[in-house]
Amino acid sequence: MEVPVWSNRRALSCTFHTVLRGQGNGVHVREIQLGPWTALHVASDRMTPLARRALFYTVALALTTAAFTSVYTLGMTHLEERPRAWYQALEVVIQSFTTTGYGEDAPWGTLQMNLFVIVMQLTGIGFILSAVDIFVVPWLKQTLQPSAPTTHPDIEDHVVICGHTDRTEVFIQDLVAQDHPYVLLVPDKQEAGQLHEEGYTVVAGSPESVPALHGVHIGTARALVADVADDANASITLAAREAHAACTVITFVKDVALARYHRAAGADTVLSPRQLVGTELGVSARESGPASAAVVIAGYGEAGQAAYTTLQDTEATITVLDIEDQPGVDVVGDARTPQVLKEAGLTQADAFIVTLGNDTTATFTTLIARSLCPDLTIVVRADANDMTENLRRAGADEIRSLDNVSGHMLTEALFRDDFAPPGPYDSVRTNRPVRSS
């Protein structure tokens, strides 16, 4: 069995050792020499993009300079009949590249040498422009780019927020309204710098790093909120427990099936945004009509199931509509089809809960439902805050934004005894005139 092992790397050569393992205990090592171009390729694979561009730029500049020096030496000897030493030819090439002039060699008497000098001039300009793009522009970006601190001064009773999303933005607005301290911990330096420039209290650092958590004083924090990817949230929880075992940790989870693993990692509270908004949709439908109301739910995902569970203990008659046939679904079909809505009993219903996976689909479904039933109470889930206006125009009576509900629920979970978020969770209520059929 052969196992290649990186041994050393030089500028234009490298050596690999191949370990040969036999069936016995003996180990033999065979040395393999790589050529300069292969060595250059291997070396470049281990570099950052900027270092890789700089390497190839330097190699290209050196090779071009050497080639032009050789050609210029030959041209001056055989075409101009004015021999030049290699170092004199090199000086002319450098003068061409840097556009500083030629001195005693100009002018040239032959067409070939004049064309060659023009090529050198254009090549030099190309190298100058490339150098600006490779070296100067990145340096200026790094110099002028706003940077966030990597630690925060002493602070206590604050909330450490890992990740900046629409729902944590709602949460931050609640905290600011109550003048409660917080610190955003953002791993991306560019994003952290931009947030710092906009006035957020932010620290650049990995939320999965124990030193970074100490940098935001997790030991004196009221709580830590993790709102990034599901797997990263679990990793953040483990790091938080290592940094300060007594800290209250709240995580968000997109896939509710993964909530158990967040709890196993040490999360005190795991919030599922779709379940939260589904519960709110169910509450809105329950409060909008009589206890024995007929309710149609379009969409039986996490939010739809949460809405169903909220209404299950009431006297309401519930009909579930979904495009996929699954347990708990009464009518299978596309909610954007009027005939399917009629089959689900929409024309006799008191309330219609729309919790579909796409805001555009939800808007069109709302529009159809309003056309079929002008007096129907329609409660809709909005995934994006900027879609609430379209849903209102389509005829929704109440719109529950996923981010607003989640952000305000987070506020309530942490500060239930101190202050309450805007209620009811910033739902959008429309003053819709009753239209005759």
VENVEN-V407769 format. One record per pair of residues at least 12 apart in sequence whose ideal C-beta (glycine too) atoms are under 10 Angstrom apart, sorted by the first residue. I is the first residue (numbers start at 1). GAP is how many residues later the second one is. D is the distance in whole Angstrom. If there is no record, write none. Layout:
i:gap:d
I:GAP:D
I:GAP:D
//
This chain:
i:gap:d
1:18:8
1:19:7
1:20:5
1:21:8
1:22:10
2:16:5
2:17:7
2:18:6
2:19:8
2:28:8
3:14:9
3:15:7
3:16:5
3:17:8
3:18:7
3:24:10
4:12:5
4:13:8
4:14:5
4:15:8
4:26:10
4:28:8
5:12:5
5:13:7
5:14:6
5:24:8
6:36:8
6:40:9
7:22:9
7:24:8
7:25:9
9:25:10
9:30:7
9:33:7
9:34:6
9:37:8
10:26:9
10:29:7
10:33:9
11:25:9
11:28:8
11:29:9
11:32:8
11:44:10
11:48:10
12:23:9
12:24:4
12:25:9
12:27:6
12:28:7
12:31:9
12:47:9
13:20:7
13:21:7
13:22:8
13:23:6
13:25:9
13:26:5
13:27:9
14:18:9
14:19:8
14:20:5
14:21:9
14:22:9
14:24:8
14:25:4
14:26:9
14:28:6
14:29:7
15:16:6
15:17:7
15:18:6
15:19:7
15:24:9
16:14:9
16:15:7
16:16:4
16:17:8
16:18:7
16:22:10
16:23:10
16:26:9
17:12:5
17:13:7
17:14:6
17:15:7
18:12:5
18:13:8
18:14:6
36:23:10
37:22:10
40:15:8
40:16:9
40:19:7
43:12:7
44:12:7
44:15:10
49:89:10
50:84:8
50:85:9
50:88:6
50:89:10
50:92:10
53:77:9
53:80:9
53:81:5
53:82:9
53:85:9
54:77:10
54:80:6
54:81:7
54:84:10
56:78:9
57:70:8
57:73:6
57:74:7
57:76:10
57:77:5
57:78:8
58:76:10
60:67:8
60:70:9
61:36:8
61:62:10
61:66:6
61:69:9
61:70:9
64:29:9
64:33:9
64:56:9
64:59:6
64:60:9
64:62:10
64:63:8
65:25:7
65:28:6
65:29:7
65:32:7
65:55:10
65:58:10
65:59:10
65:62:9
66:20:10
66:24:9
66:27:9
67:26:9
68:21:8
68:22:9
68:24:9
68:25:5
68:26:10
68:28:8
68:29:8
68:48:8
68:49:10
68:51:8
68:52:6
68:55:8
68:56:9
69:15:10
69:17:6
69:18:9
69:19:10
69:20:5
69:21:5
69:22:9
69:23:8
69:24:5
69:25:9
70:16:8
70:19:8
70:20:10
70:23:10
71:18:9
71:22:9
71:42:10
71:45:7
71:48:9
71:49:9
72:12:7
72:14:9
72:16:9
72:17:4
72:18:8
72:19:10
72:20:6
72:21:6
72:24:9
72:33:9
72:41:8
72:44:7
72:45:8
72:48:8
73:12:8
73:13:6
73:14:10
73:15:8
73:16:4
73:17:9
73:19:10
73:20:10
74:15:9
75:14:9
75:33:8
75:35:8
75:37:7
75:38:5
75:41:6
75:42:9
76:12:9
76:13:7
76:16:9
76:29:8
76:32:8
76:34:10
76:37:7
77:12:10
78:32:10
78:34:10
79:29:8
79:30:8
79:31:5
79:32:9
79:33:6
79:34:5
79:37:9
80:25:9
80:28:6
80:29:6
80:30:6
80:32:9
80:33:6
81:28:9
81:29:10
82:22:10
82:23:8
82:26:9
82:27:9
82:31:10
84:21:8
88:16:9
88:17:8
89:16:9
91:12:8
91:14:9
92:12:10
92:13:6
92:14:9
92:25:8
92:28:8
93:24:10
93:27:6
93:30:9
93:31:9
94:26:10
94:30:9
95:25:9
95:26:10
95:29:9
96:20:10
96:21:7
96:22:9
96:23:9
96:24:4
96:25:5
96:26:9
96:27:8
96:28:5
96:29:10
97:23:7
97:24:8
97:26:7
97:27:4
97:28:9
97:29:10
97:30:6
97:31:8
98:26:7
98:29:9
98:30:8
99:22:7
99:25:6
99:26:7
99:29:8
100:24:10
102:15:8
102:19:10
105:12:9
141:49:9
142:47:10
142:48:10
145:44:8
145:45:7
145:48:6
145:49:9
145:52:9
146:44:9
146:46:9
146:47:4
146:48:7
146:49:9
146:50:6
146:51:4
146:52:9
147:42:7
147:43:9
147:45:8
147:46:5
147:49:7
147:50:9
147:57:7
148:36:9
148:37:10
148:38:7
148:40:10
148:41:7
148:42:9
148:43:9
148:44:4
148:45:5
148:46:9
148:47:7
148:48:4
148:49:9
148:52:9
148:53:10
148:54:5
148:55:6
148:56:4
148:57:9
149:43:9
149:47:8
149:52:10
149:53:8
149:54:6
149:55:7
149:56:9
149:66:9
150:39:9
150:42:9
150:53:6
150:54:6
150:55:6
150:61:10
150:62:8
150:65:6
150:66:10
151:52:6
151:53:10
151:54:8
151:60:9
151:61:9
151:63:9
151:64:4
151:65:7
151:66:9
152:29:10
152:31:5
152:32:10
152:33:9
152:49:7
152:50:9
152:51:5
152:53:10
152:63:7
152:64:5
152:65:7
153:64:9
154:63:7
154:66:8
155:26:6
155:27:9
155:28:7
155:46:9
155:61:8
155:62:5
155:65:7
155:66:8
156:25:8
156:61:7
156:63:9
156:64:4
156:65:8
156:66:8
157:23:8
157:24:7
157:63:7
157:64:8
157:65:5
157:66:10
158:17:9
158:22:8
158:23:4
158:24:6
158:25:6
158:43:8
158:58:8
158:59:7
158:60:9
158:62:7
158:63:5
158:64:7
158:65:9
159:12:8
159:13:9
159:16:7
159:21:7
159:22:7
159:23:5
159:24:8
159:25:10
159:62:7
159:63:6
159:64:5
159:65:7
159:66:6
159:89:9
159:91:9
159:251:9
159:252:10
159:255:7
159:256:9
160:22:8
160:23:6
160:24:8
160:25:6
160:43:9
160:47:8
160:53:7
160:56:5
160:57:8
160:58:6
160:61:5
160:62:9
160:63:7
160:64:4
160:65:7
160:66:9
160:76:10
160:80:8
160:83:10
160:84:10
160:87:8
160:89:10
161:14:9
161:21:6
161:22:7
161:23:5
161:24:7
161:25:9
161:39:10
161:40:9
161:41:9
161:46:9
161:55:9
161:62:9
161:63:8
161:64:5
161:65:9
161:66:7
161:89:10
161:249:10
162:21:10
162:22:8
162:23:5
162:24:8
162:25:9
162:43:10
162:44:9
162:45:4
162:46:9
162:50:10
162:51:9
162:54:9
162:62:7
162:63:7
162:64:5
162:65:7
162:66:6
162:70:8
162:71:8
162:74:5
162:75:10
162:77:9
162:78:9
162:87:10
162:89:9
163:21:8
163:22:8
163:23:7
163:24:9
163:28:10
163:44:7
163:62:8
163:63:7
163:64:4
163:65:4
163:66:9
163:69:8
163:70:8
163:73:9
163:89:9
164:20:6
164:21:9
164:22:6
164:24:10
164:27:7
164:28:9
164:30:10
164:31:6
164:36:8
164:38:8
164:63:8
164:64:9
165:62:5
165:63:8
165:87:8
165:108:10
165:238:8
165:241:9
165:242:9
166:61:10
166:217:10
166:218:8
166:219:6
166:220:10
166:235:9
166:236:8
166:237:4
166:238:9
166:240:9
166:241:8
167:58:10
167:60:7
167:85:7
167:104:9
167:106:7
167:109:10
167:218:10
167:234:9
167:235:8
167:236:4
167:237:8
167:238:8
167:239:4
167:240:4
167:241:9
167:242:9
167:243:7
168:14:9
168:16:8
168:57:7
168:58:10
168:59:5
168:60:10
168:84:9
168:235:9
168:238:9
168:239:7
168:242:8
169:31:10
169:216:9
169:234:8
169:235:10
169:238:7
170:215:9
170:231:9
170:233:6
170:234:5
170:235:9
170:236:7
170:237:3
170:238:6
170:239:10
170:240:8
170:241:8
170:251:9
170:252:10
170:255:9
170:256:7
171:54:7
171:56:9
171:232:10
171:235:8
171:236:4
171:237:8
171:238:9
171:239:5
171:240:6
171:243:9
171:250:9
172:12:8
172:28:7
172:29:9
172:235:8
172:239:10
173:231:10
173:234:8
173:235:10
173:238:9
173:248:9
173:249:9
173:253:10
174:233:7
174:234:7
174:236:8
174:237:4
174:238:9
174:240:9
174:241:8
174:245:8
174:246:9
174:247:5
174:248:8
174:252:10
175:26:10
175:235:10
175:236:8
175:239:9
175:240:9
175:244:10
176:23:10
176:24:10
176:25:10
177:234:9
177:242:8
177:244:9
177:245:8
178:233:9
178:237:8
178:240:8
178:241:5
178:242:10
178:243:9
180:42:8
180:231:10
180:234:9
180:235:8
180:238:8
180:239:8
181:20:7
181:40:9
181:41:9
182:18:9
182:19:6
182:20:10
182:34:10
182:39:9
182:40:9
182:41:10
182:43:9
183:17:9
183:18:5
183:19:7
183:20:6
183:32:9
183:33:5
183:34:8
183:35:9
183:38:8
183:41:10
184:12:9
184:16:6
184:17:6
184:18:4
184:19:7
184:20:10
184:23:10
184:32:9
184:41:10
185:17:8
185:18:5
185:19:8
185:20:6
185:21:8
185:22:5
185:23:10
185:24:9
185:27:6
185:28:7
185:30:8
185:31:5
185:33:9
185:39:9
185:40:10
185:41:10
185:51:9
186:14:9
186:16:6
186:17:7
186:18:6
186:19:8
186:20:9
186:21:8
186:42:10
187:17:8
187:18:7
187:19:5
187:20:7
187:21:8
187:22:9
187:25:8
187:41:9
187:45:9
188:16:8
188:18:10
189:15:5
189:16:9
190:14:9
191:13:9
192:12:4
192:13:8
201:15:10
202:14:10
203:12:6
203:13:5
203:14:10
206:26:10
206:29:10
206:30:9
206:33:9
207:17:8
207:19:7
207:20:10
207:21:7
207:25:8
207:26:9
207:28:8
207:29:5
207:30:10
207:32:7
207:33:8
208:18:10
208:20:9
208:24:7
208:25:10
208:26:10
208:27:5
208:28:6
208:29:10
208:30:8
208:31:5
208:32:9
209:26:10
209:27:10
209:30:7
209:34:9
210:28:10
210:29:5
210:30:9
210:31:10
210:32:5
210:33:5
210:34:9
211:28:10
211:32:9
212:27:8
212:31:9
213:23:9
213:26:6
213:27:6
213:29:8
213:30:4
213:31:7
213:34:9
214:29:6
214:30:8
215:28:10
216:27:10
217:27:9
218:21:9
218:22:6
218:25:5
218:26:5
218:29:6
218:31:10
219:24:7
219:25:5
219:27:9
219:28:8
220:24:9
220:27:10
221:19:9
221:22:10
221:23:8
221:26:6
221:27:8
222:25:9
222:26:7
222:192:7
222:193:9
222:196:10
223:17:10
223:24:7
223:25:4
223:26:7
223:27:6
223:45:8
223:46:9
223:187:9
223:190:9
223:191:6
223:192:10
224:12:8
224:13:8
224:15:9
224:16:5
224:17:10
224:19:9
224:20:8
224:23:6
224:24:7
224:25:5
224:26:7
224:27:9
224:43:10
224:44:10
225:23:9
225:24:8
225:25:5
225:26:8
225:27:8
225:44:10
225:46:9
225:185:7
225:188:10
225:189:8
226:13:10
226:14:8
226:23:7
226:24:7
226:25:4
226:26:7
226:27:10
226:36:8
226:39:10
226:41:8
226:44:10
227:23:9
227:24:8
227:25:5
227:26:10
227:44:9
227:46:10
227:179:9
227:180:10
227:183:9
228:23:9
228:24:8
229:23:10
229:24:10
229:25:8
230:21:9
230:22:8
230:23:5
230:24:6
230:25:6
230:26:10
230:27:10
230:28:5
230:29:9
230:31:8
230:32:8
231:27:8
231:30:9
231:31:10
232:19:10
233:16:9
233:17:10
233:18:4
233:19:7
233:20:7
233:21:9
233:25:9
233:28:10
233:29:6
233:32:8
233:34:8
233:37:9
234:17:7
234:19:9
234:24:8
234:27:6
234:28:5
234:29:10
234:30:8
234:31:4
234:32:9
234:33:8
234:36:10
235:30:8
236:13:8
236:15:8
236:26:10
236:29:9
236:31:9
237:12:5
237:13:9
237:14:6
237:24:9
237:25:6
237:26:9
237:27:9
237:28:4
237:29:5
237:30:5
237:31:9
237:33:9
238:26:10
238:27:5
238:28:7
238:29:10
239:26:10
239:27:10
240:25:9
240:26:7
240:27:9
241:24:7
241:25:4
241:26:9
242:24:9
245:21:8
247:19:9
247:21:9
248:19:9
248:20:5
248:21:8
248:165:10
248:166:8
249:13:9
249:14:10
249:16:8
249:17:6
249:18:5
249:19:5
249:20:8
249:21:9
250:12:10
250:17:7
250:18:7
250:19:5
250:20:8
250:21:7
250:160:7
250:163:6
250:164:7
251:12:9
251:14:8
251:15:10
251:16:5
251:17:9
251:18:8
251:19:5
251:20:7
252:15:10
252:17:10
252:18:8
252:19:5
252:20:8
252:21:6
252:24:10
252:154:7
252:158:8
253:14:9
253:17:5
253:18:7
253:19:6
253:20:9
253:21:10
253:22:9
254:18:8
254:19:8
254:20:8
254:48:9
255:17:9
255:19:10
255:47:9
256:14:9
256:16:5
256:17:10
256:18:8
256:19:6
256:45:10
256:46:6
256:49:9
256:50:10
257:15:10
257:45:10
258:12:9
258:14:10
259:12:9
259:13:7
259:16:9
268:145:9
269:141:9
269:144:6
269:145:9
271:135:7
271:138:7
271:139:7
271:142:7
272:30:6
272:31:9
272:34:8
272:134:9
273:29:9
273:30:9
273:110:9
273:129:5
273:130:8
273:132:7
273:133:4
273:134:9
273:136:9
273:137:10
274:27:7
274:28:4
274:29:4
274:30:9
274:31:9
274:32:7
274:81:8
274:83:10
274:107:8
274:109:9
274:128:7
274:131:10
274:132:9
275:26:10
275:27:5
275:28:7
275:30:8
275:31:4
275:32:10
275:34:9
275:131:10
276:26:10
276:27:9
276:30:8
276:124:9
276:126:8
276:129:5
276:130:6
276:131:10
276:132:9
276:133:5
276:134:9
276:149:8
277:25:9
277:26:5
277:29:8
277:30:9
277:78:8
277:104:5
277:105:9
277:106:9
277:123:5
277:124:8
277:125:5
277:126:9
277:127:9
277:128:5
277:129:7
277:132:9
277:148:9
277:150:10
278:19:9
278:21:9
278:23:8
278:24:6
278:25:3
278:26:6
278:27:7
278:28:3
278:29:4
278:30:8
278:31:8
278:32:7
278:75:9
278:77:6
278:103:7
278:122:9
278:124:10
278:127:9
279:24:9
279:27:5
279:28:7
279:30:8
279:31:5
279:121:10
279:126:9
279:130:9
280:23:9
280:26:9
280:27:8
280:30:9
280:99:9
280:101:9
280:118:9
280:120:5
280:121:10
280:122:10
280:124:10
280:125:5
280:128:10
280:129:9
280:144:7
280:145:6
280:147:7
281:16:8
281:18:10
281:22:7
281:23:8
281:25:8
281:26:5
281:27:10
281:29:8
281:30:9
281:70:10
281:72:5
281:73:8
281:74:6
281:98:5
281:99:8
281:100:6
281:117:8
281:118:10
281:119:6
281:124:9
281:146:9
282:13:9
282:15:9
282:21:9
282:22:9
282:23:10
282:24:7
282:25:4
282:26:7
282:27:7
282:28:3
282:29:5
282:30:9
282:32:9
282:34:9
282:36:10
282:69:10
282:71:7
282:73:10
282:97:9
283:24:9
283:27:6
283:28:9
283:96:9
283:117:9
283:141:8
283:142:10
283:144:10
284:23:9
284:26:10
284:67:8
284:69:8
284:93:8
284:95:5
284:96:10
284:113:8
284:114:5
284:115:10
284:116:7
284:140:8
284:143:7
284:145:9
285:12:8
285:22:7
285:25:8
285:26:7
285:29:10
285:31:8
285:33:9
285:64:10
285:65:8
285:66:4
285:67:8
285:68:5
285:92:7
285:93:10
285:94:5
285:112:10
285:113:9
286:21:10
286:24:7
286:25:6
286:27:10
286:28:6
286:30:7
286:65:8
287:64:10
287:90:10
287:92:10
287:111:10
287:137:9
288:62:7
288:63:5
288:88:10
288:89:4
288:90:10
288:91:7
288:109:7
288:110:8
289:27:8
289:60:9
289:61:4
289:62:6
289:88:6
290:25:8
290:26:9
290:60:7
291:23:6
291:24:5
291:25:7
292:22:8
292:23:5
292:24:7
292:25:7
292:58:9
293:18:9
293:21:8
293:22:8
293:23:5
293:24:7
293:25:10
293:56:8
293:57:4
293:58:6
293:84:9
294:22:7
294:23:5
294:24:8
294:25:7
294:51:7
294:52:9
294:54:6
294:55:5
294:56:5
294:57:8
294:58:10
295:12:9
295:13:9
295:16:6
295:19:9
295:21:5
295:22:7
295:23:5
295:24:7
295:25:10
295:50:10
295:54:6
295:55:7
295:56:5
295:57:7
295:58:6
295:82:9
295:84:9
296:21:9
296:22:8
296:23:5
296:24:8
296:25:6
296:34:9
296:35:9
296:39:9
296:45:8
296:48:5
296:49:6
296:50:5
296:51:10
296:52:9
296:53:5
296:54:9
296:55:8
296:56:5
296:57:7
296:58:9
296:73:9
296:77:10
296:80:9
296:82:10
297:14:8
297:21:7
297:22:7
297:23:5
297:24:7
297:25:9
297:31:10
297:32:10
297:33:9
297:38:10
297:47:9
297:54:9
297:55:8
297:56:5
297:57:8
297:58:7
297:82:10
298:21:10
298:22:8
298:23:5
298:24:8
298:25:9
298:33:9
298:35:10
298:36:10
298:37:4
298:38:9
298:42:9
298:43:8
298:46:8
298:48:9
298:54:7
298:55:7
298:56:5
298:57:7
298:58:6
298:63:9
298:64:8
298:67:6
298:68:9
298:71:8
298:80:10
298:82:9
299:21:9
299:22:8
299:23:6
299:24:8
299:36:7
299:54:8
299:55:7
299:56:4
299:57:4
299:58:7
299:59:10
299:62:9
299:63:8
299:66:9
299:82:8
300:20:5
300:21:8
300:22:4
300:23:9
300:24:8
300:26:7
300:27:9
300:28:6
300:29:5
300:30:9
300:55:8
301:21:8
301:23:10
301:25:10
301:54:7
301:55:8
301:56:7
301:80:10
302:53:9
303:50:9
303:51:10
303:52:4
303:53:9
303:54:9
303:78:6
303:80:10
303:97:9
303:99:8
304:16:7
304:17:9
304:18:7
304:24:9
304:25:9
304:49:7
304:50:9
304:51:5
304:52:9
304:77:9
305:15:9
305:23:7
305:50:9
306:49:9
307:13:9
307:46:5
307:48:6
307:72:9
307:74:9
308:12:6
308:20:7
308:45:9
308:47:10
310:43:10
311:40:9
311:42:9
316:34:8
316:35:8
317:28:8
317:31:9
317:32:9
317:33:9
318:12:8
318:31:10
318:33:10
318:35:9
319:12:7
319:24:9
319:25:5
319:26:5
319:27:9
319:29:10
319:30:7
319:33:10
320:12:10
320:24:8
320:33:10
321:12:7
321:13:9
321:14:6
321:19:7
321:20:7
321:22:8
321:23:4
321:24:9
321:25:9
321:31:10
321:32:10
321:33:10
321:44:10
322:12:10
322:13:8
322:22:10
322:34:9
323:12:7
323:13:9
323:14:10
323:17:9
323:33:9
323:34:10
323:38:10
330:13:10
330:14:7
330:15:9
331:12:6
331:13:4
331:14:8
331:15:10
332:12:10
334:27:9
334:31:9
335:17:10
335:19:7
335:20:10
335:21:6
335:26:7
335:27:9
335:29:9
335:30:5
335:31:10
335:33:8
335:34:8
336:20:9
336:25:7
336:26:10
336:28:5
336:29:5
336:31:9
336:32:6
336:33:10
337:28:9
337:31:8
338:30:6
338:31:9
338:33:8
338:34:6
340:28:10
341:24:8
341:27:7
341:28:6
341:31:6
341:32:9
342:30:7
342:31:10
346:22:9
346:23:6
346:26:6
346:27:6
346:30:7
346:32:10
347:22:10
347:25:6
347:26:6
347:29:9
347:90:10
348:25:9
348:28:10
349:20:9
349:24:7
349:27:6
349:28:9
349:29:10
350:23:10
350:25:9
350:26:7
350:27:7
351:25:7
351:26:4
351:27:8
351:28:7
351:46:9
351:47:10
352:13:9
352:14:8
352:17:5
352:18:9
352:20:10
352:21:8
352:24:6
352:25:7
352:26:5
352:27:7
352:28:9
352:44:9
352:45:9
353:24:9
353:25:8
353:26:5
353:27:8
353:28:8
353:45:10
353:47:10
354:12:6
354:15:7
354:24:7
354:25:7
354:26:4
354:27:7
354:28:10
354:37:9
354:40:10
354:42:8
354:45:10
355:24:9
355:25:8
355:26:4
355:27:10
355:28:10
355:45:9
355:47:10
356:24:9
356:25:8
356:27:9
357:24:9
357:26:8
358:25:8
358:29:10
359:21:9
359:22:9
359:23:6
359:24:5
359:25:6
359:27:9
359:28:4
359:29:9
359:31:8
359:32:7
359:43:10
360:27:8
360:30:8
362:18:6
362:19:7
362:20:7
362:21:8
362:25:8
362:28:9
362:29:7
362:32:9
362:34:9
362:37:9
363:17:8
363:19:9
363:24:7
363:27:5
363:28:6
363:29:10
363:30:8
363:31:5
363:32:10
363:33:9
364:26:10
364:30:8
365:13:9
365:15:8
365:29:9
366:12:6
366:13:10
366:14:6
366:24:9
366:25:6
366:26:9
366:27:9
366:28:4
366:29:6
366:30:5
366:31:10
366:33:9
367:23:9
367:24:9
367:26:9
367:27:4
367:28:6
367:29:9
368:26:9
368:27:9
369:25:9
369:26:7
369:27:9
370:24:7
370:25:3
370:26:8
370:27:9
370:62:8
370:65:8
371:23:10
371:24:8
371:64:9
371:66:9
372:65:9
373:22:9
373:64:8
374:21:8
374:58:9
374:59:9
374:60:7
374:61:4
374:62:7
374:63:5
375:57:10
375:59:6
375:60:8
375:61:9
375:62:8
376:19:9
376:21:8
377:19:10
377:20:5
377:21:8
377:55:10
378:13:9
378:16:9
378:17:6
378:18:5
378:19:5
378:20:8
378:21:9
378:52:9
378:54:9
379:17:7
379:18:6
379:19:5
379:20:8
379:21:7
379:48:9
380:12:9
380:14:8
380:15:9
380:16:4
380:17:8
380:18:7
380:19:5
380:20:7
380:21:10
380:48:9
381:15:10
381:18:8
381:19:6
381:20:8
381:21:7
381:24:9
382:14:9
382:17:5
382:18:7
382:19:5
382:20:7
382:21:9
382:22:9
382:23:10
382:45:10
382:46:8
383:18:8
383:19:5
383:20:8
384:17:8
384:18:8
384:19:8
385:14:10
385:16:5
385:17:9
385:18:6
385:19:7
385:41:9
385:43:10
386:15:10
387:12:8
387:14:9
388:12:9
388:13:6
388:16:9
388:38:10
388:39:10
388:40:5
388:42:10
389:39:9
391:37:8
391:39:9
392:36:6
392:37:9
392:38:5
392:39:10
392:40:8
393:37:9
394:36:10
395:35:8
395:37:7
395:40:9
396:32:8
396:33:9
396:34:6
396:36:8
397:30:10
397:31:9
397:32:7
397:33:6
397:34:9
397:35:6
398:26:9
398:29:5
398:30:7
398:31:6
398:32:8
399:27:10
399:28:7
399:29:4
399:30:8
399:31:8
400:24:9
400:25:7
400:26:9
400:27:5
400:28:8
401:24:8
401:25:7
401:26:8
401:27:7
403:23:9
404:17:9
404:18:9
404:21:6
404:22:4
404:23:8
404:24:9
405:16:10
405:19:9
405:20:5
405:21:7
405:22:8
406:19:9
407:14:8
407:18:8
407:19:8
408:12:9
408:13:4
408:14:7
408:15:8
408:16:9
408:17:4
408:18:6
408:19:10
409:12:8
409:16:7
411:14:9
412:13:9
//
